[in-house]
Amino acid sequence: MSAPELIRIVSRDSPMALAQVERVRAELAALHPRIRTEVVPVKTTGDRWMGDLSQVEGKGAFTKEVDAALLAGEADLAVHCVKDVPADRPLPAGTVFAAFLKRDDIRDALVHPGGLPLDELPPGTRIGTSSVRRVAQLAASHPHLQCVPIRGNANRRLEKLREGEADALLLAASGLERIARTDVITEVLSPEVMMPPIGAGILALQCREEDTALIETISELGHPDTYREATAERMFLHVLQGHCNSPIAGYARAERRGDLSLRACVFTPDGKTVLNAHEWAGRLDPATLGTAVAVALLRQGARELIDAIDH
């Protein structure tokens, strides 16, 4: 089966999304120098809408237009941040993830113009974030800090910080790395301090199911450990049926000797209730591990916590 001569790659048109596409193009060129690539940029509902995501179909607001271009045949390959792809419903019919690239940093980073670490921020410091996951965890660990909603791509958020809309920001470390802005990072927070979102740091490549030659070519870019981690995390979120307003966090980790673990939490938005689960796969496959951790949290009352939150 011969590899395609041209691959049209659809992506959000933000600087970070386009930087992610360049990574895919570079990895593809290293393996298949003869394949040409074109970028098909689209502006998504999530990029245009600056309000609460739950009012515009949640995380799906970042993927709908990308999926449409793929299904309409306007592009051959879509690049997604896994954390932005809803897991409470399947991928659009006729599409499949062909590969998960090697995972980047899963951690959150604090950006504070004065250079203070999180534990030294004075009471009342305004932390810019629209993530319910971050808000809940900060409420639990640093209740003296104030979260203020802030939306837009990372560059726009940094502008808003300079304009005084917040005193500090929490952003994904991997995102700042992708747009070459690690210079602004004050502190990278460990997952024990700020547990990451499901799918943090993972780029997924989505194709149409019928494009078997393309899938075969793209699958060579996949990273086996990242595939296992992503599969466990997305199954966990699918079983929980979490939505964009659910403060859910978690990450799987494939150890060098092959063991896979999954640690996860469900919070109330005020951070006053935190449900924890952590399991090792042993002989379990990744999807079964994800299910097991979700069931452990459901037994602790996760369903009631999630259903009590508007979405």
C-alpha positions in Angstrom: 0.0 0.0 0.0 1.7 3.2 -1.2 2.0 6.3 1.1 0.0 9.3 0.0 1.9 12.0 -2.0 0.1 15.0 -0.3 -1.4 15.2 3.2 -3.7 18.1 4.0 -3.6 18.8 7.7 -6.5 20.7 9.4 -6.0 22.5 12.6 -7.2 25.4 14.7 -5.6 28.6 13.5 -4.1 29.7 16.9 -0.3 30.1 17.1 -0.1 27.1 19.5 -2.2 24.8 17.2 -0.1 25.8 14.2 3.1 25.1 16.1 1.7 21.6 16.9 1.1 21.1 13.2 4.7 22.0 12.5 5.8 19.3 14.9 3.7 16.8 13.0 5.1 18.0 9.7 8.6 17.7 10.9 8.2 14.2 12.3 6.5 13.1 9.1 9.2 14.7 6.9 11.9 12.8 8.9 10.2 9.5 8.2 8.8 10.2 4.7 10.7 13.1 3.0 8.8 12.7 -0.2 5.4 13.3 1.3 4.2 16.9 0.8 2.0 18.5 3.5 -0.4 21.5 3.4 -2.0 23.2 6.4 -5.8 23.9 6.4 -6.4 26.3 9.2 -9.9 26.8 10.7 -11.3 29.1 13.4 -13.3 27.1 15.9 -16.3 28.1 18.0 -14.1 27.7 21.1 -11.6 30.2 19.7 -14.2 32.8 18.8 -16.3 32.5 22.0 -14.7 34.1 25.1 -17.5 33.2 27.6 -18.2 30.0 29.5 -17.5 27.0 27.3 -20.5 25.1 28.7 -22.7 27.5 26.8 -21.2 26.4 23.5 -21.1 22.6 23.8 -18.1 22.5 26.0 -14.8 21.1 24.8 -16.4 20.1 21.5 -16.3 23.8 20.7 -12.6 23.3 19.9 -13.0 20.3 17.7 -16.3 20.6 15.8 -15.1 22.7 12.8 -11.9 20.6 12.6 -14.0 17.4 12.5 -16.2 18.9 9.8 -13.3 19.7 7.5 -12.0 16.1 7.9 -15.4 14.5 7.2 -16.1 16.8 4.2 -12.9 15.7 2.6 -11.4 19.2 2.8 -8.5 17.8 4.8 -6.9 14.3 5.3 -5.5 14.6 8.8 -6.5 16.5 12.0 -4.2 17.4 14.9 -5.9 17.6 18.3 -4.8 18.2 21.9 -6.3 15.2 23.5 -7.3 17.3 26.5 -9.6 19.2 24.2 -11.3 16.2 22.7 -14.5 15.2 24.5 -14.4 11.7 26.0 -18.0 11.5 27.1 -19.0 10.7 23.5 -17.2 8.7 20.7 -15.2 10.3 18.0 -17.3 11.4 15.0 -18.5 8.4 13.0 -16.1 7.5 10.2 -13.0 8.9 12.0 -10.3 7.3 14.1 -7.2 8.2 16.0 -4.3 7.0 13.9 -1.6 7.9 16.3 -0.7 9.6 19.6 2.6 11.4 19.5 5.1 11.1 22.3 3.7 12.9 25.3 5.0 16.3 26.3 5.1 17.8 29.8 1.8 17.2 31.7 2.3 19.8 34.3 0.8 23.3 34.9 3.1 26.3 35.1 2.6 29.5 37.2 3.4 32.8 35.5 3.9 35.6 38.0 5.5 38.9 36.8 7.1 39.4 40.3 8.7 35.9 40.2 6.9 34.6 43.3 6.2 30.8 43.5 2.7 29.6 44.3 3.2 29.1 48.0 4.5 32.7 48.4 1.7 34.5 46.7 0.0 37.0 49.1 -3.7 36.6 50.0 -6.1 38.0 47.4 -3.7 37.5 44.5 -5.9 37.1 41.4 -5.0 33.9 39.4 -6.2 34.0 35.8 -7.7 30.7 34.8 -11.0 29.5 33.3 -10.3 25.8 34.2 -12.7 24.4 36.7 -10.0 21.8 37.4 -7.5 24.4 38.5 -10.1 26.5 40.3 -11.2 23.5 42.4 -7.6 22.5 43.3 -6.6 26.0 44.2 -9.7 26.4 46.4 -8.6 23.2 48.2 -4.9 24.0 48.6 -4.6 27.8 48.5 -8.1 29.2 49.5 -6.5 32.7 50.2 -6.0 33.1 46.4 -8.7 34.4 44.1 -9.4 32.9 40.7 -10.6 35.2 37.9 -11.9 33.9 34.6 -9.6 34.5 31.6 -9.9 33.0 28.1 -8.1 33.2 24.8 -5.0 31.5 23.5 -1.8 31.5 25.6 -0.4 34.6 23.9 -3.6 36.5 24.5 -3.7 35.5 28.2 -0.2 36.7 28.6 -1.3 40.1 27.1 -4.3 40.2 29.5 -1.8 39.6 32.4 0.3 42.5 31.2 -2.9 44.6 31.0 -3.7 43.9 34.6 -6.7 41.6 34.3 -5.0 39.1 36.6 -1.9 39.1 38.9 -0.7 35.7 37.8 -1.7 32.9 35.4 -1.8 29.1 35.4 -1.0 27.7 31.9 0.0 24.3 30.5 3.8 24.0 30.6 3.7 22.1 27.3 1.7 24.8 25.6 4.2 27.5 26.6 7.0 25.3 25.3 5.2 24.8 22.0 5.0 28.6 21.4 8.6 29.1 22.7 7.5 31.2 25.8 9.0 29.1 28.6 10.8 32.4 29.5 7.7 33.6 31.3 7.4 30.5 33.6 7.9 31.3 37.3 7.3 27.8 38.6 6.3 24.4 37.1 3.9 22.7 39.5 4.2 19.0 40.3 1.1 16.8 39.6 0.8 16.4 43.4 0.3 20.2 43.7 -1.9 20.6 40.6 -3.2 17.4 39.0 -3.3 17.7 35.2 -6.4 17.4 32.9 -7.1 14.1 31.2 -4.9 13.9 28.0 -2.5 16.6 29.1 0.5 17.0 26.8 -0.7 14.6 24.2 -1.3 15.3 20.5 -3.6 13.0 18.6 -3.7 12.5 14.9 -7.2 11.8 13.5 -8.0 10.4 10.1 -11.0 9.0 8.2 -11.4 5.3 8.8 -11.5 4.6 5.0 -8.0 6.1 4.4 -6.1 3.0 5.2 -2.9 3.9 3.4 -2.8 7.2 5.3 -3.5 5.5 8.6 -0.7 3.1 8.0 1.7 6.0 7.3 0.6 8.1 10.2 0.6 5.3 12.7 4.4 5.2 12.4 4.5 8.5 14.3 2.7 6.9 17.3 4.4 6.4 20.6 3.4 3.1 22.3 3.5 4.3 26.0 1.6 7.4 25.1 -1.1 5.3 23.4 -1.5 3.2 26.6 -1.7 6.3 28.8 -4.2 8.1 26.5 -6.3 5.0 26.3 -6.5 4.5 30.0 -7.3 8.2 30.7 -9.9 8.6 28.0 -11.7 5.4 29.0 -11.7 6.7 32.6 -13.3 9.9 31.5 -15.8 8.1 29.2 -17.0 5.9 32.1 -17.3 8.9 34.4 -19.2 10.8 31.7 -17.5 14.0 32.8 -18.3 17.2 31.0 -16.4 20.5 30.5 -17.7 21.9 33.8 -16.6 18.7 35.8 -13.6 19.3 38.0 -11.9 16.0 37.0 -8.2 15.5 36.9 -5.9 12.5 36.3 -2.9 11.0 34.6 -1.7 7.6 33.6 2.0 6.8 33.7 3.8 4.0 31.9 6.9 3.0 33.8 10.1 1.8 32.1 9.5 -1.8 32.9 6.0 -1.6 31.4 3.8 -1.2 34.4 0.9 1.3 33.9 -0.8 3.3 36.7 -3.6 5.8 36.7 -4.2 8.4 39.4 -7.3 10.5 39.3 -9.5 12.9 41.3 -13.0 14.3 41.2 -13.6 17.6 43.1 -16.5 19.8 44.0 -16.0 23.2 42.4 -15.3 24.8 45.8 -12.5 22.2 46.4 -14.1 21.1 49.7 -14.7 17.5 48.6 -11.9 15.6 46.9 -12.4 12.0 45.8 -9.1 10.1 45.0 -8.3 6.9 43.3 -5.0 5.3 42.2 -4.5 1.9 40.7 -1.9 -0.1 38.9 -2.7 -2.1 35.8 -0.8 -5.2 36.5 -2.3 -7.5 33.9 -5.1 -5.2 33.0 -5.1 -3.6 29.6 -5.2 0.3 29.6 -9.0 0.5 28.9 -9.8 -1.8 31.8 -7.5 0.2 34.1 -9.4 3.4 33.1 -12.7 1.7 33.9 -11.4 0.3 37.2 -10.3 3.8 38.4 -13.6 5.3 37.3 -15.6 2.7 39.1 -13.5 3.3 42.3 -14.5 7.0 42.2 -18.1 6.2 41.4 -18.2 4.0 44.5 -17.1 7.1 46.5 -19.9 9.2 45.1 -18.4 10.8 41.9 -21.6 10.5 40.0 -23.5 12.7 42.5 -20.7 15.3 42.5 -20.6 15.4 38.6 -24.4 15.5 38.2 -24.8 18.3 40.8 -22.7 20.7 38.6 -24.5 22.6 35.8 -23.5 21.9 32.3 
